Amino acid sequence: MLNDALFSQMLLAQEAVQISFRLNGLLALLAGILILLIPRLLNFIVAIYLILIGLIEVFGLRI
């Protein structure tokens, strides 16, 4: 029983990491495209990206 509980917790932790990486990748892709299309927005895009990633990491958000 203990092994089953540990295994299920490991699976849940693995899913959270994968979801987090997907979100980071999506944000990075969107930021890159916007920078290519509108280079003047570079400062704002970088600032918003860093704020979003910071909030996700600090509060441990899982989306």
VOGUVEX-884527 format. One record per residue (C-alpha): residue number from 1; residue in one letter; z, x, y. Coordinates in Angstrom, 1 decimal. Each point is the difference from the previous one (the first is absolute). Example, Ala and Ser with C-alpha at 12.3 -4.5 7.8 and 13.67 -1.06 7.14 Angstrom:
+--------+-------+--------+--------+--------+
: zadren : pator :      Z :      X :      Y :
+--------+-------+--------+--------+--------+
:      1 :     A :    7.8 :   12.3 :   -4.5 :
:      2 :     S :   -0.7 :    1.4 :    3.4 :
+--------+-------+--------+--------+--------+
This chain:
+--------+-------+--------+--------+--------+
: zadren : pator :      Z :      X :      Y :
+--------+-------+--------+--------+--------+
:      1 :     M :    0.0 :    0.0 :    0.0 :
:      2 :     L :    0.8 :    2.8 :    2.4 :
:      3 :     N :   -3.3 :    1.6 :   -0.5 :
:      4 :     D :   -1.8 :   -3.3 :    0.7 :
:      5 :     A :    1.8 :   -0.5 :    3.3 :
:      6 :     L :   -0.7 :    3.6 :    1.0 :
:      7 :     F :   -3.7 :   -0.3 :   -0.9 :
:      8 :     S :   -0.3 :   -3.3 :    2.0 :
:      9 :     Q :    1.6 :    1.7 :    3.0 :
:     10 :     M :   -2.4 :    2.9 :   -0.2 :
:     11 :     L :   -2.9 :   -2.3 :   -0.1 :
:     12 :     L :    1.2 :   -1.9 :    3.1 :
:     13 :     A :    0.5 :    3.3 :    1.8 :
:     14 :     Q :   -3.5 :    1.2 :   -0.9 :
:     15 :     E :   -1.6 :   -3.2 :    1.3 :
:     16 :     A :    1.8 :    0.3 :    3.4 :
:     17 :     V :   -1.3 :    3.6 :    0.4 :
:     18 :     Q :   -3.6 :   -1.1 :   -0.8 :
:     19 :     I :    0.2 :   -2.8 :    2.4 :
:     20 :     S :    1.4 :    2.2 :    2.7 :
:     21 :     F :   -2.8 :    2.6 :   -0.5 :
:     22 :     R :   -2.6 :   -2.8 :    0.2 :
:     23 :     L :    1.3 :   -1.2 :    3.3 :
:     24 :     N :    0.1 :    3.5 :    1.4 :
:     25 :     G :   -3.6 :    0.6 :   -1.1 :
:     26 :     L :   -1.1 :   -3.3 :    1.5 :
:     27 :     L :    1.6 :    0.8 :    3.3 :
:     28 :     A :   -1.5 :    3.5 :    0.0 :
:     29 :     L :   -3.5 :   -1.4 :   -0.8 :
:     30 :     L :    0.2 :   -2.6 :    2.7 :
:     31 :     A :    1.3 :    2.5 :    2.6 :
:     32 :     G :   -2.9 :    2.5 :   -0.9 :
:     33 :     I :   -2.6 :   -2.7 :    0.4 :
:     34 :     L :    1.3 :   -1.1 :    3.3 :
:     35 :     I :    0.2 :    3.6 :    1.3 :
:     36 :     L :   -3.6 :    0.5 :   -1.0 :
:     37 :     L :   -1.1 :   -3.2 :    1.7 :
:     38 :     I :    2.1 :    0.3 :    3.1 :
:     39 :     P :    1.2 :    3.6 :    0.6 :
:     40 :     R :    1.8 :   -1.0 :    3.2 :
:     41 :     L :    2.6 :   -1.9 :   -2.1 :
:     42 :     L :    1.1 :    3.1 :   -1.9 :
:     43 :     N :    3.4 :    0.3 :    1.7 :
:     44 :     F :    0.8 :   -3.7 :   -0.6 :
:     45 :     I :   -1.2 :    0.0 :   -3.6 :
:     46 :     V :    2.0 :    3.1 :   -0.9 :
:     47 :     A :    3.1 :   -1.4 :    1.7 :
:     48 :     I :   -0.3 :   -3.4 :   -1.7 :
:     49 :     Y :   -0.6 :    1.7 :   -3.4 :
:     50 :     L :    3.0 :    2.2 :    0.4 :
:     51 :     I :    2.2 :   -2.9 :    1.0 :
:     52 :     L :   -1.1 :   -2.1 :   -2.9 :
:     53 :     I :    0.5 :    2.8 :   -2.6 :
:     54 :     G :    3.3 :    0.9 :    1.5 :
:     55 :     L :    1.3 :   -3.7 :   -0.2 :
:     56 :     I :   -1.2 :   -0.2 :   -3.6 :
:     57 :     E :    1.8 :    3.2 :   -1.0 :
:     58 :     V :    3.2 :   -0.6 :    2.0 :
:     59 :     F :    0.5 :   -3.5 :   -1.2 :
:     60 :     G :   -1.5 :    0.4 :   -3.4 :
:     61 :     L :   -2.4 :   -2.8 :    0.4 :
:     62 :     R :   -2.0 :   -1.1 :   -3.0 :
:     63 :     I :   -3.1 :   -2.0 :    0.7 :
+--------+-------+--------+--------+--------+
